[in-house]
Amino acid sequence: MCPLKILEKADCISEYWAMSENKEYNLHRTQVAPETKTQIKQILQGKKWAISLSGGGVRSVAHLGVLQAFEETGLKPTALSGCSSGALVAALYAAGQKPNDILNKVKTIKWWKLIKLSNPFNGILLTDSFVKPFLKELPQTFEALEKPLFINTMDLAQGETLVFSQGELLPILKASMALPIICKPVFWQNKQLFDGGLLNNLPIEPLLNKYDRIVGVHTNFIGSSKKTEISGIRNIMERTLQLSIAQSAGGKKELCDAWIEPKEVGNYSVFDFKNTDEIYNIAYEYTRNRLQEE
């Protein structure tokens, strides 16, 4: 895989890394021997390990099943990273919320009633709609979280991925969930921030060389469509986004010590709010089986 370009900056309110074409940063790290990579429990026990959660709309409910399976095995990550809906799950977990409690909260929300239209010249939906139900569970800053958290966003004008780990949490979380055209951007320090998943849907880079082990959780497995023709604006948009964000996660598996990818979750739409239990259970059972491997 070609090395990503990363420029580290710290001259701002929130620490962030700008992944651009300006500077090179070679991603070198010592990994677990390939023959032991399926033995996840043995790999992680006694280590400081971090987990990266991909975006994926409602598919990110799968992250809750993954985290629940890890907790039941006595394994808890030291730090988390995420983007889009994966960033929301990561933030809630880093704030001390339990996976099952988050799931129960998600199931009580009437999402379509919360979604509000914004100025059509800046985007169709307000990103506040996705974060608002969880305001009571989230602190104001990254520093107030119980675990280190890294969230990536996209600076549209510069074509950069910005990864935040300090300062105000809520604006960055909103930005990470703002799909261009669909959602209104978040303005931060004269930057127009959007969902970082289009450029990097699995932000493991800020975890490299900081933690002993890295687990990547990818919920956007994309196979061939069973349909010979995809029609309708929403279906075309969803398929296009899925292909784009799946491509952005390419090559990340080789940089992780453990890779969690419950492929059956890919059968569900990113807007499939009515099947959250099924998505959760698929990921939970898949991860529990992986953790029982010897």
N, C-alpha and C positions, 0 to 999 in steps of 0.2 A: 504494500500500500504506500502511495506517495505520502511523505510527511505533511502533516497539517501545518499551516502557518499560524503562529501564535505570538502576539505581542503583549507582554505583561505590563500593566499600568497600575499605578496606585496613587495618582494625583487627583483623586476625586472623592466625593462623599462615600461612595460604595466602591470597594475593590472590585476590579473586573479584568478579564482577559479579553483582548480583541483578537479573534482568529481571522486573519486577513491574508492578503498577498504581500504584505509589507515585510514580515520577518519570518524566518524559518525556525522551527523548533522540532527537533527530531524526537520521535516518541520511542525512546529506548527504555526497556525495563526487563527485569528478570522474572520469568514466568515459571509456573509449575510445570513439571515434566508432562508431556502430552498424555502418557499412559495413565496418569493419575487424575486427569482433569474431570472425569465423571464422578469421582469420589468427593462430592462437594463438602460433605460434613467434615471429612478428614482434612480437607484443604483449609477450611475456615476456623476450625476449633483452635482457640488459644491465640488467634491472630487479630490484629486490628484491620478489619476489612470494611470496604465501602461498597455501596450498591448504587447503580445508575438506572433510572427508570425512564423509559421512552415515552413519548407522547402517543396519542391514539384515540382521543375523544373518550367515549364511554368504555372503550377497550381497556383503558387504564384502571378500571375496576379490577382487572386481572392482577395488578400490582398488589392490591390488598390481599388477595388469595396467596400470592407469593410470600409476602411479609408475614402473614399468619402462619404459614407452614414453617417458615424459618423460626419464628418465635416458639412454636410448639416443640421444636427440636433444640431449643436453648440457644439459638444463634441470633444475635442482634447486631446490625451494622453499626460501625463507629460513626460513619458519615454517609450522606446521601447526595446524589445529584439528580436532576431531572429537567425536563422541558415540557411545556404545554400542560396537559392534564396530568402527566407524570410528575411535573413540578408541584402541582397542587397536592397530590398524594404524598410526595416526599416532604413537603412543608408541614402537612398535618401530622405525619409520623414523627418528624423531627421536633414537633411541638409537644410530643408526648401522647398523642392520640393513638388508641389501639385500632388495628385493622378492622376488626368486626364492628367497632363503634362507628368508624368512618363509613363502612358499608351501610349500616343501618341509617345513618344520616343521609347518605346519597339516595337511598330508597324512599325516603319521606319527602324529598324535594320534587315539586312539580315544575320541572325545568322549563317547559314551554311557556309557563305563566311568568317566569322570571326574566326571560329573554326580552330585552327592550331594544327598540330601534334607535339608531343614532342618526346624526347628520349623514345623509346618503353620499355626500361628497368625500367623507372621511372613512366610511365603512357602514355596514348595514346594522351590526349589532354592537351593543356596549359590552365591553369585557367585564365590567363590574358584575354583570349578571351571573357569571360563573364563580366568582370569588365571594360575593355577598353572603350566601348562605353559611359560610364558614368563618365569618369575621370574629365570632366569639371564641373560636378555637385557635385563632392565629394571633401571635404577638405582632407588634409594630415593626420590629427589627430582626435581622438575621441573628444578632448577638443574643437575643432573648430566647432563641430556640435551645432545646436541650441537646441537639446534635448539630455538628457543622453541616451546612447545606449550600449547594452550588446550583444556581438556576441560570439557564442560558436563554438569551433573547437575540433578536436580529436587528441590527441597525440597517434599515432599508437603504438609506442614502449611500452609506459607505460599503454596503455588502459584507458586513462583518457580523460574526457571532460574538456577543458580549456575554461573559459569564460572571455573575454577581455572587458574592458570598458575605458581604458586609453592608451595613446601612439599612435603609428602609426596605422592608420586605414586600408589603402589599402592592406598591406600584410595579415592582419587578415581576411579581407573580402574575399580575394582570397582563403585563406586557408579554410574558411568556405564553399566554393563552390567546393572544390576539392574532388571528389569521388575517393576513393582508386581504383587502377588499371586503371580506366578510365582517371583520371587526374594526372598530375604531382604534387607532394606535395610541400608545402611551408615550407622552413626551417627557423626557428626562435629560436634564442638562443639555438642552438644545439638540437632543437626538430623538429621532422618531423610531420607537421600538415596537417590534412585532414578535410573533411566535418564532422562536429559534429553531423549531423542528424542521423547517424547510431546508436549512443549511446543515443542521446537526441534530438529528432526532434522538441521539443517545450520547449525551455529553459526559463521556468518561475521562476526557483530557484533563480537567482540573483535579481528578483523583489520582492520576498517574504520579508515581514517585512520592506520594504522600502517605499511602496506606499499603499494608503488607499484601493484601489481596483485593481484587476488584471483581464484583459480580455484575454482569450486564443483564438487564431484563428487557426483552424486546417483545412488544405486543402487536407488531405490525407485519407479521408474516404475510407475504403476498404471493399467492399462487396464480395460475392462469384462471381467468374468469370462466365460469361455466356457461356464460352467455356468449353468443356469437356477436351480439350487438348491445352496447350500453347506451341507453337513451335517457333523456330527462336531465335538466340542469343539475339537480342535486346529485344524481347518480354519477354523472360525468365529472362533476367537481370532486366528489368523494374519491372516485377511482384515481383521478389525476393526483390528488394530494397523497393518497396511499402509495402510489408508485414513487412519487417524489421523496417522501420521508423515508420509505423503505430503502431507497438508494442511498440516502444520506447516512444510513447506519451500516452500510457495506464496509467490511474490513474491521469492524469493531470487535467481532468475536475473537479474533486472533490476539487482541490486546487485553482480553479478560481472562481471569483464572477460572471462572465458571460462567456459563452462558445459559440463561433461562429463556426459553422461547416456546410457550404453549401454542403450537401452530393452530389448533382448533379455534382459538380466539379470533383468528383471521376470518372466520366464517360470519362474524357479526359486524354490523355496520358501526361506524364511529358515532352514529346518532341513536344507537339501539338501546334507549333508556329502559325499555320494558324487560330486557333480558339480563339485567345486572347480576342476578343470582346465578344464572347459568355461566356467565363469563367468569365470575368469582370462583365458582366451584371447579371449572375446568382448570384454571390456573393453580388453585389450591391442591387439587389431586395430582396434577402434573408435578408440581414442586415437591410435594410430600413423597412421591415415588422416587424422584431424583435424589432426595436426601436420604432415602433408605438404601440406596445402592452401596454395595460394598466393593 
